[in-house]
Amino acid sequence: MTSATNPWNETQNIAAGRRKQTAPTTTLRQEDGELTTNLQTLQYMIQKLKPEDNQNNDNATHKQIRATTQETIDKTDDKELSLQEVRNVVASMRRKKAPG
């Protein structure tokens, strides 16, 4: 069972295939002490766990990361991958195993 403050236990069990059917969304205790409803639970989780991406709040490191991600990577020694090469790699991956 999932605790009212940590819904990720059940989420992990579902993702790992340890649950045969999808469990209903749990409730969470909000900061004001009230419990959430199903839709409120999802909205609350997103609000609390997904940081707002506001460039005005970036420190020097974040500004550098943003700038780096905008740069085009152009390597002369890179080789193009064929569709067949990609298919071969995907086909060689073992099922139910992480690729790393």
C-alpha positions as CSV (number, residue, x, y, z in Angstrom):
1,M,0.0,0.0,0.0
2,T,1.1,3.5,-0.7
3,S,1.6,6.0,2.1
4,A,-0.2,9.3,1.9
5,T,3.1,11.2,1.6
6,N,5.0,8.9,-0.8
7,P,3.0,7.8,-3.9
8,W,6.2,6.7,-5.7
9,N,6.3,3.3,-4.0
10,E,3.2,2.2,-5.9
11,T,4.3,4.0,-9.1
12,Q,7.6,2.0,-9.0
13,N,5.7,-1.3,-8.5
14,I,3.5,-0.6,-11.4
15,A,6.4,0.4,-13.7
16,A,8.4,-2.7,-12.6
17,G,5.4,-4.9,-13.5
18,R,4.9,-6.1,-9.9
19,R,1.2,-5.2,-10.1
20,K,-1.1,-7.0,-12.4
21,Q,-3.6,-4.1,-12.7
22,T,-3.3,-0.4,-12.5
23,A,-3.9,0.8,-9.0
24,P,-6.1,3.8,-8.4
25,T,-4.4,7.1,-7.9
26,T,-3.7,7.7,-4.2
27,T,-4.3,10.7,-2.2
28,L,-1.7,13.0,-0.7
29,R,-1.8,15.2,2.3
30,Q,-1.2,18.8,1.2
31,E,0.6,21.4,3.1
32,D,-2.7,22.7,4.5
33,G,-3.5,19.2,5.8
34,E,-6.2,18.5,3.3
35,L,-6.2,15.2,1.3
36,T,-6.2,15.5,-2.5
37,T,-8.7,13.9,-4.9
38,N,-7.5,11.8,-7.9
39,L,-7.1,14.8,-10.2
40,Q,-5.7,17.0,-7.5
41,T,-3.2,14.3,-6.6
42,L,-1.7,14.4,-10.2
43,Q,-1.7,18.2,-10.3
44,Y,-0.1,18.4,-6.8
45,M,2.6,15.9,-7.8
46,I,3.4,17.9,-10.9
47,Q,3.4,21.2,-9.1
48,K,5.7,19.9,-6.3
49,L,8.0,17.6,-8.2
50,K,8.5,19.5,-11.5
51,P,10.6,22.6,-11.1
52,E,9.5,25.7,-13.0
53,D,11.9,26.4,-15.8
54,N,12.4,30.2,-15.4
55,Q,15.5,31.6,-17.1
56,N,15.4,34.6,-14.8
57,N,16.3,32.3,-11.9
58,D,19.3,30.7,-13.6
59,N,22.7,30.9,-11.9
60,A,26.0,31.0,-13.9
61,T,26.1,27.2,-14.2
62,H,22.5,27.0,-15.5
63,K,23.2,29.8,-18.0
64,Q,26.3,27.9,-19.3
65,I,24.3,24.7,-19.7
66,R,21.5,26.5,-21.6
67,A,24.1,28.1,-23.9
68,T,25.9,24.8,-24.4
69,T,22.7,23.0,-25.4
70,Q,22.0,25.6,-28.1
71,E,25.4,25.0,-29.8
72,T,25.5,22.9,-32.9
73,I,27.7,19.8,-32.5
74,D,29.7,19.3,-35.6
75,K,32.3,16.6,-35.6
76,T,34.0,15.8,-38.8
77,D,34.8,12.2,-37.8
78,D,31.2,11.3,-37.0
79,K,29.8,8.6,-39.2
80,E,26.2,8.4,-40.3
81,L,24.2,5.5,-38.9
82,S,22.1,3.5,-41.2
83,L,18.6,2.5,-40.3
84,Q,19.7,-1.1,-40.4
85,E,22.5,-0.5,-37.9
86,V,20.0,1.1,-35.5
87,R,17.6,-1.8,-36.0
88,N,20.4,-4.3,-35.3
89,V,21.3,-2.6,-32.0
90,V,17.7,-2.5,-30.9
91,A,17.1,-6.1,-31.9
92,S,20.2,-7.2,-29.9
93,M,18.9,-5.7,-26.7
94,R,17.7,-8.2,-24.1
95,R,14.0,-7.9,-23.1
96,K,13.3,-6.7,-19.6
97,K,16.9,-5.6,-19.1
98,A,18.2,-2.1,-18.8
99,P,20.4,-1.2,-21.8
100,G,23.1,0.2,-19.5
